[in-house]
Amino acid sequence: MKNRIHFFPIISFGLLFHGLIILSTLTGTAQVTSIHREPELEAMVKEVSKDSLQNYLESLVSFGTRHTLSQGQQGRGIEAARQYVLSRFRSFESTSEGRLRAEIDYFQVEADGRRVDRDIRMGNVMATLKGSDPEDDRVFVVSGHIDSRVSDIMNAEADAPGANDDGSGVVALIEMVRIMSRQSFPATIIFVAVSGEEQGLIGAAHLARKAKNEGWNLVAMINNDMIGNSTSSGTDLRDNTKLRVFSEGVPLFETEQMASLRRSTNAENDSKSRQLARYIKEVGERYVDQLEIKLVYRNDRFLRGGDHTPFSREGFTAVRLCEMNENYFHQHQDIRVEDGQQYGDLIDYIDYEYLRKNTSVNLAVLASLASAPGVPQEVGVDISSLSNATLLRWKSPENGTASGYYVLMRETSDSMWERKFYTEELEMELPYSKDNYFFAVQSVGANGAESLPVFPRPVR
């Protein structure tokens, strides 16, 4: 076997620069850690502009309100905002060599007697960056929601600028399309500003059903909801160096067969969404300086949900990116001053450096995933005999070509993969017991891009 071993000490990649070598102590010995950034991907990340994000956001909040029910108002309301986002997406088509196509996917929603008080047409603004490989049907979706609200969820008339919730997520999409549309990726990426999030995740649910019904090979969905505020309410924390990733452990869509396998392998912390969250942390911190990505082990905030949730319910791998410290003075509030406190989701409270970093994480992760080969197939851990060694076997990916594979390993008490063992074979035996460690396997392309890890099934 052609094997290389990479050690990952517990140290934030966000603190390292390209080419920098740092000594840390692991089990009492000095350990050399080097961080390698792919030059093309690093160059794309550096293109993310605070000025561009600010310009987009100033335009987006100028429509007064983007409430889902604010239809038919000249120069104001959600339809005017949708047309603006569509125009920005389409402005990048000319430099994409035919790969980018933007449209609004309209659909009809009937009154539900709750948050939709009349039949209404909604629409998701979509920019599809078609993959360059005609044999590669993989799709990656990244979203933000275009609608906004004030204190009364049914108030479609009051100004609701929605600068952070979720103007920040939408302008991140526009900036990513600007940069990534000039590049070619084997797999397809769909950037979508969904509607109706505040009225019950309506646009996301529509898109998730569409992906399911049309049989998309949807590998991963990343939802960006509130990624531009760095100051908390109440506790008055101020920190633009941390970003949360929410991921489900036990899948919302789980068959009894899936549950049985999960219980037998103790894989409660190794769902596909958890693998995506770990991937976001590793790649994001590798390419974005001064940012630590925090893994939050729940589908979303306590008793709350977001646009990734309908995708999880349909069985897709989906996570949410969200600022570390929420400010409830500037979230779901009427614009007002009360007891000296300013309320309302105003553009004044956006931290553009923080928004730039969080946009850069999205770009790095999507570019890495869409450039990598598909995941290894039929990954299994051999259980034909009792042994203190662990034998893993797998097959080549269905999409793209793998030049090699990483076998990942961590202790059962650790959240992140600790070691990577490289091989160009389709199996690897390690002198570590499967009783004490968790394992996974990921494909590696000739360009160094890595697929999502796959947790192994027991095989004989």
N, C-alpha and C positions, 0 to 999 in steps of 0.2 A: 504493500500500500504506500501511496505517496501522501504522507501525513505532515501537517504543520500544526503546532499547538499555540493557541493565543490565550493569554491569561487576562482576565478583566477584573482588576482590583476594584474595590468599592470607592470610586472616585468619580466626580461629575465630569462628563465629557465637555459640558458647557464651560469649564474652567480652563480648557486646553486649547492651544493654538496649533495650526498645521505645522508639523515638523518639530514640535516641542516635545521633549522627553522629560518625564517627571519620575522621580523615585518615590515609591511609597512602601510602607511596611505591610507585608502579609506573612502571617505566621512567623514573625520575627526576622524575616529576611528582606533585603532590598529587592524590589520588583520594578523592572523597566516597563513603562507603558507608553506606547506611541500611538498617536491618532493620525489616521490617513484620511484626507478628504479628496474625493475625486475632483479634479480641476474643473471639469465642465459643470458639474453640479454646484460646486462652490461658487463658480462665476454667476450662475443663475440666482443663487441665494443673495449674493452681493448686489444684484440688480433691484431687489425689493426696496422701494423708495418711500420714506415717510411723507415727502411732499406729494407724491401721487396719491397715497392713501388719504391724506388730508383733503386734496382737491376733490376726490370722489365723494368723500363723506360730506363735504360742504354742499355739494350738489344734491346728495341724497336727502339731507335734512331740509332742503329748501322747498320740498313739496308739502310742507306743513304737517300733514299726517299721512301715515301709510297704513292706517287701520284697514283691516280686511274688507270692511263694509263701506269704506269711503269711495264708492264708485261714482263715475260720471261727472267729476268736478274738473273744470278746465284748469290745467296747470297745477292741480292740487290732488292729493290722494294717491292711492296705491297704484292705479293704472298708469298715471303719469310717471310714477317712480319705476314701474316695470318697464315702460318704454325707454326710460333713461338707461337702465341697466342693459337692456337689449341693445341700445345704440352703442354703449361702450363695448359690449362683447363683439358686436359686428364691426366695430372700427378696427379690430385686430385680425379680421378674416383675411385681409389683403396681404398680410405678411406671413400667413400660415401655409402658403403653397397648397391651398385647397383642403387642408386637414381640419380646419375649424369651421363649425356651422352653428349659428345661434338662432334660437327661436323661442317663442312662448308656447308652452304646452297648456292650452286652455281646457277647462273641464267644468261641468255644471255641478253645483252643490245645492241640495234641497234644504229648506228650512228645517231645523231640528228642535225648535222651541226652547233652545238653551242659548248657545252662543252664536247661532246663525238664525236671525229672525225673519229671513225671507230667502226665497230661491235666488241664487247669485252665481255669476260666472267668476271662477278663480283661475289663476294661471301661474305656472312655475317658469321662471326665466332660465333657459338652459343653454349652455355653450358646450358643445361636444367636440373634443379634440380627438379625432379618429386615429386609432393606432396604425402604425406604418406596416405592420405584419398582417397580411390578409388571412393568415392561418391562426392568428392569435385573437381569440374572441373575449379575452378578459376585459372587464370593465371596473373602473374605480370611480366612486362618486364622492364629491366633496360639496358640502352645502353650508348655507347660512339662510336665515329667514328674513324676507323683505318687509313683512308687516310689523307694525308697532302698535302701542296702546298707551292709555293713561290709566288712572285709578279704576274707573268704571270700564270693564271689559267691553261693554256695549256702546261706549261713547265714540262714535265715528266722526264727530264734528270738531272736537277740541284739538289743538295743536299737540301732536305726539311725535316729536322729532326722531325718537328711537335711535339716537346716535350710537349708543353702545349695544342696545338690545333691539335689533341686531344689525344695525348699520355697520358695526365693526366687522361682522362676519361676511356681509355682502361685499364691502369694499376689498376685503382680503381676496375674495373670489375674482373680482375685476383685475386686481394687480397680478394675481397668479396667471390669469388668462393672458394678460399683456405679455408676460415674460415667457410662459411655457408654450404659447401658440407658435413661437418662432423655432421651437425645438421639435424633434421627432422622437416618439416613443413607440415601442412595439405594441403596447396595450392602449386601450381607449380610456380617456379621463373625461368625466362629465362634471362640469361646474354648474351648480344649480342654486338659484335664489328662490326658495320655496315660499308659497303664500299660506296664510291661515294657520300659522303656528300658534298664535295666541288664542285662536278660536277652537283649538283642539287638535293640532298637528295635522291639519287637513291636507295640505299640499304634500307633505312628506308621506302620509299614508297613501295618497293617490300614486305617487311615484314608486313607492315600495310595492304596491299591488301590481303596477304596470311592469316592473322588473320581474316580479314573480310570474305573472301571466304570460309574459313574452319570453320567458326562459333565459334572461340575461345571465351570463357567467359573471355575476357581480362578486368580486373577490373581497372588497372592503368598502365601507362607507364611513366618512369622517364628517361629523357635524360640528360646525363652529358657531357657538352661540354665546355672545358676550366675551370678546377677547381683547377689549380695548381700555378697560378700566383697571387701575392699579392701586386704588385707595378704598379701604373698607369703610362702611358706616359703623357707628357704635364703638368698635374697637380702635378705629382710626389707624389701622395698619397701612403702611405705604411701602409697596414692594413690587417692582416690575421684573423680578428675576425668577418668578415661579409661574408655571402653567399647569392646570389640572387636566388629566385625562381620565374620564369615567368609562368603565367597561364592566359588562356583566360577567359574573362567575358562572352560576347556573344559567344556561340559556333560557330566555323567555319562550323560545320555541324548542322544546325538548320532547322527543318521543320516549317511550318506555325503554326502548332498546338503547337510546343514547344515555338515558339516566342510569341504566344498568352498567354500561361501560364506564361511565363517569364514577360511579360508586366503587366499582371493582378496581379501578386504577387510581383512585383518590385524586381525580383531575378537576376538583372544584375550582382550583386557581389556574387552570390551564385551558379554558375555553378559547375558541378562536378569537374572540374579542380581547381576551387578556393577552394573547400573543400579539395582536395588533397594537395594543397599548404599550407593551414592552418594546416593540419595534419603533414606535413613535418616540419613546424616550431615548432609545439608543441612537437612532439616526438624528433626531432633533437636537440632542445635546452635542452630537458630533459636529454638526454644521452651524449651530447658532450659539454664539458666545454669550456668557452672562445670563444663561437661562437654565433653570433646573425644572425638569418635567416630573410632576408628582403623580404617581399612580393612585387613583382613588378606586377602591374595590366596591363599587356599586354601579348600577346601570346609569344613574343620574343622582342629582342631589336628593336629599332625604324627602321621600314622598312626592318627588317632582319628576318630570320627564321632558324630553326634547325630541327633535326631529330624527334622531337616530333610533328612537324607540320603535316606531313602526317597522323599520328595517329589521330590528332584532326580532320582532314578533313574527316576521315573515321568514325567519331563519337565516338572515344574512349577518355577516360579521360587521358590526357597527359600534362606534365609540363617539363620545362627545369631548371636544376641547372647550375649556372654559377658564376664564380668569381665576386667579387664586383667591382673591378677596372681593366679594360682591359688595356693592354699595346700594342698599335698599332705598336711600334717599333719591337715587337717580334711576330707579327701576320700577316700572308700572306705577308712575306717579303723575298727577296733574302738575303742570308747571305753576309754581307758587313760591312765595317766601312765607314761612311760618315759624314764629319764635326765633327769627334771625337765621333760620336754616333754609337754603335754597333747595327746592325739590324739582324733579323733572330730569328726563334723560337727555340732557343738553350736550351739545358738542364741546362745550367749554371743559368738560371733565374727561375728555379722551387723552390718554397717554400715547402719543404717536410712536414713540420709541418702543414701547411695549407692544403696540399693535404691529409694528414692523417685525419684531422678533417672532411673534406668534404666527404671522403670515409666512415668515421664512421657514418655520417648522413645517407647516403644511406643504409648502413647495418642496422642501427637501425630501419629505416622506413620500409624497406622490410621485416625484421624479424618480426616486429610488425604486419604488414598487413597480412603476410602469416600465422601467428599464430592465428590471430583473427577469430572469426566466420564471416560469410558473413553479409552484411548490412541488417538492418530490412526492411521488405517488406511492400508495400502499406502504407507508412507513410503519414498521413493526419492530417490537422488541421480542427477542426469542425467549420463550418460556418452556422449551422442551426438556430442560433439566435444571436442577438447582445449581447455582454457581455464584461466586463472588465477583465474577466478571459480568459485563453486560454486552450482549451482541445485538446490534441494530441492523436492519436491512430495509431497503427501499427501492423504488424504481424511478426512472428518469421522469422529469416533468412532462406534462402534455403540451405545454406551450413554451416555445423558446428552447434554447440549448444551454444546459448547465455545463460549465467547465470544471466544476467541483462542487463539494457540499461541505457544510459545517454541521458537525454534531455538537449540539449545545448541552450543557450540563449545569445543574445548580443543586445545592442542598435543598431538602424539602422545606426548610424553614426560611429560605431566601426568596425574595420576590423577583429578582432579576437573574438572568443567566450569568454564570460566573466564569465559565470557560468555553472556548470554542476549539474544536478539534477539526482540522481540515483534512479532507480526503478526496481523491478523484475516483474512488471506487464506489460501488453501490452497497457497501456494508462496512461496518467498523465494529471491532470488539475493544472495549475499554476495561481496564482493571479497576472498575468502580462498581459497587453493588447497586442494583436497581432498588434494593430495600432502602438505601440511604440517599439516593439522588433521583431527580427528575431529569429527563432527556427530551430532546426534540431535534429535528433535522430540517435544514433549510438549503435551498439551491443557491448557487453562486454563479453569476454570468462571467463571461470573459472580461467584461468591463468592471468587475468587482461588485456589481449590484446584487443585493441579497433578497431572496423571497421571504415571505412570512414563514416562521417556523411551523412545523407540523408535529404535534404530540403523538407518540407512537401507540399503536394498538398491540395487545398481546397476540403473538403468533407462535405456532409450533412448527 
